Amino acid sequence: MKLEFARFLAPTEFLDWKHDAVQQFTESATRNAIDSVDKACRIFTAVRDSIWYDPYSVS
């Protein structure tokens, strides 16, 4: 990974991608993925279909 992108991949207060729950979620979503593109699509779909989000109401 290039150093110029490292800051974009660091865990934040909004998304700690190193957290066990996030790791389990992504592992579950990508279990049968065949390549990186398939993994990305599966994670997108899992987040879209599983995590409720209302952009008009922050809670």
C-alpha positions as CSV (number, residue, x, y, z in Angstrom):
1,M,0.0,0.0,0.0
2,K,1.3,3.4,-0.8
3,L,1.8,5.7,2.1
4,E,-0.3,8.5,0.5
5,F,-3.4,6.3,1.0
6,A,-2.6,5.0,4.5
7,R,-4.6,7.7,6.2
8,F,-7.7,6.7,4.3
9,L,-7.4,3.2,5.5
10,A,-6.9,3.9,9.2
11,P,-9.7,3.0,11.7
12,T,-11.8,6.0,12.8
13,E,-14.4,6.7,15.5
14,F,-17.1,6.1,12.9
15,L,-15.7,2.9,11.4
16,D,-13.1,0.8,13.3
17,W,-12.6,-1.8,10.6
18,K,-10.3,-3.7,12.9
19,H,-13.2,-4.3,15.4
20,D,-14.2,-8.0,15.8
21,A,-17.8,-7.2,14.9
22,V,-16.8,-5.6,11.6
23,Q,-14.4,-8.4,10.8
24,Q,-17.1,-11.0,11.4
25,F,-19.6,-9.1,9.3
26,T,-17.2,-8.8,6.4
27,E,-16.1,-12.4,6.7
28,S,-19.7,-13.6,6.7
29,A,-20.5,-11.4,3.7
30,T,-17.5,-12.6,1.6
31,R,-17.4,-16.2,2.6
32,N,-17.9,-17.6,-1.0
33,A,-16.4,-14.7,-2.9
34,I,-14.3,-15.6,-5.9
35,D,-12.2,-12.5,-6.2
36,S,-11.7,-8.9,-4.9
37,V,-14.4,-7.4,-7.0
38,D,-16.9,-10.1,-5.9
39,K,-15.9,-9.3,-2.2
40,A,-16.5,-5.6,-2.7
41,C,-19.9,-6.3,-4.3
42,R,-20.9,-8.7,-1.5
43,I,-19.9,-6.2,1.2
44,F,-21.8,-3.4,-0.5
45,T,-24.9,-5.6,-0.8
46,A,-24.6,-6.8,2.8
47,V,-24.3,-3.3,4.2
48,R,-27.1,-2.0,1.9
49,D,-29.5,-4.8,2.9
50,S,-28.5,-5.3,6.6
51,I,-27.7,-1.9,8.1
52,W,-30.5,0.6,8.4
53,Y,-29.6,4.2,7.5
54,D,-31.7,7.3,7.5
55,P,-29.8,10.2,6.0
56,Y,-32.4,12.7,7.3
57,S,-32.2,11.7,10.9
58,V,-28.9,11.3,12.7
59,S,-29.1,9.3,15.9
